[in-house]
């Protein structure tokens, strides 16, 4: 009888060790996943003045930058220091400043860290080109609207304007953009690419 108990306890112990040894330690791992955080603004929160940051007042001002939404609570149930989606507010504020220039019909803005891409629809200019004077004024308006922006890329290219407007709308509708940084860099490369005249 004693021998059977020892064998039963030994068998149970071996079985328990085998089951525990074959179980992975963390089943909630995503080894092949990449975590991308868009609109993670913890870096600049403590250095930013909090004056007039409620820019989404429900007025569609013709900026066509996808900033005005009925549902502004993208992180419902989570306290996020003014929703932590302040890139949307920053972009809206910049777009308003740029659109206030007399030569600009509307503006769309993308922000990544301390860099901004501004797409401008210029008034009455059929070639849709931005001269050096207007470019300098747009850059000054961007930096006046957001002191954290150090680099500004400006375009009036219709194809890039559509792409920037689409990305801005997707971000503001809460759609994840898995390759936002790549898209941002590609747009900057296309803005900086030299234009060869048609022959």
N, C-alpha and C positions, 0 to 999 in steps of 0.2 A: 504494500500500500504506500509506504513511504517512497519507494522507488518510482511509482507511477506519478506521485505528486512532483517529484524532482524533475522527471521527464516532461510533465505538462508545463511546469513553470519554465524550464529551459527552452522548450519549444515555443512557448508564448513570448519569451524574451527575444529569441532569435527572430520570430515573425515581426515583432514590434520594431526591432532595430532595422530589419529589412524594409519595412514600410516607411519608417522615418527617414532612412538613408536615401530612398528613391524619390522623395518628395522635394521639388525645387524650393529654395528658400524664399524667393520672391516671385510669385506668379504674375505680378502686375508690372512686369518690365516690358518696355518697348525698345528693344535693342536697336532696331533699325529706324526708329522715329527721330525726327528732329523737332525740337521745341522752338518755335518762333513766336516771339511776342511783338506784335505790332501795337503801337501806341503805348508803349511802356515808358511813362514819363517820370519815373521816380527821380531821375538824375537832375531835373531842372526845377522840381517843385519848390524847393526851399529858397531858390533865388529869384523867383518870379513874383512880380507884384500882382495882387489879386483884384485890381481895379477893373471894372467893366468886363468881366469874363463871361457874363451871361449873354452870349451873342446869338444863341438860337431862340429868338423871340417870336418865331412863328411867321415872320414876314418873309415872303419870297421876293427878294430884291433883284431878281433877274441876273444873279451872278452865275447861275447854271453850274454850280460846283457841287451839287448834291448835298449841301450842308443842312438844308431845312427839312426836318422830318417830323412826323406826328409823334413818333415814339423815340424819345431821347434817352430812355432808361435802358441802355444796352446791357448793363450788368445788374439786372434786377435781383434784389436780395443780398447784394454784396456791397458793403460800404467801401467805396473806392476813392476817397479823396477827390470829390467832384467828378466821379466816374472815370478817372484816369484816362479817359478818351479825349484828353484835351488837345491832341493833335488835330482833331476835328475842329475844335474851337479856334485853335491857332490858325489853321488853314482858312477858316471862315473869316477871321479878323484880317488876315493878310489879303485875301481875295477882295474884301470890302475896300481896303485901302487902295489896292491896285485899280479896282473898277471905278474908284472915285476920280482917277486921272481923266482929264477931258478926252484924251485920245483912245481910251479903252472902253469897249462895249461891255465886256464881261471877262472874268478871270477864273481860272481853276488852279488849285494849288495842291501839291503833294509835299509832305514833310517827312524826312527821315533824319532823326537826331537834330543836328544843327544845320542841316541842308534843306533847301526848298527848291522845288521846281514850279515855275509859274508859267501857265499857258494863257496867252492874251489874245482876245479877239479885238483887233485894232479897228477903230472907226474910220470909215471912208477911204481906206487904203486897199485898193484892189490887189496889190501884190502881197499884202499882209506881212510886210517886213517892218521890223522895229529898228529905228536908227539909234545911233550911240547916245544921243541926248535923252530919248525916251527910255532907252535901256537903263541909263543911270538913274533916272527918276523912278522907274519901277523898282530897281534894286534899293534905292533909298526908302521908298514906301514900304517895301518888305521888311527892311531892317528897323524901320520906325515902328511897324506894327508888332514885331516880335524881336526883342533884343537878343534872343538866344540863337537866331539864325546868323550863321557866319558866311555861308556860301549860297549864292542864288544863281540858278540856271533859268534862263528865260527863253520861251519859244512862242512863235506865232504860226508855226507850221500846222496846217489843218489836220494832218494825220496824227501828229503828236498831241495836238489839242484834244482830239477825240479819245486817244488812248489815255491821256491824263484824266479827262473827265470821267471815263469809264472806271478807271481804278479808284478815283475819289468816290464815285457813287457806290462801288462795291464795298469799300471800307466803311462808308457811312451807313450802309444798310446792314452791317454786321457780317458780311460774307468774308470768310477767311481767304486770304491771299497767301498761299504757301510760299511763293517765290517773290514776295514784295521787294526785297532788297535787290534781287537780280533785275526785276522790272525797273526799279528806280535807277539802277546803274545803267541799264540799257538805254533808258530815255536820256540820261545825261550824255552818254556816248553819242547818241544820235543828234543831240543838240549841238555838241561840240564838233561833230564831223564837218570837215570842209565841204562846201557846196560847189560842185563843178557846174559851170554854165552849160546850157544846152547849145549844141552847134547846129 
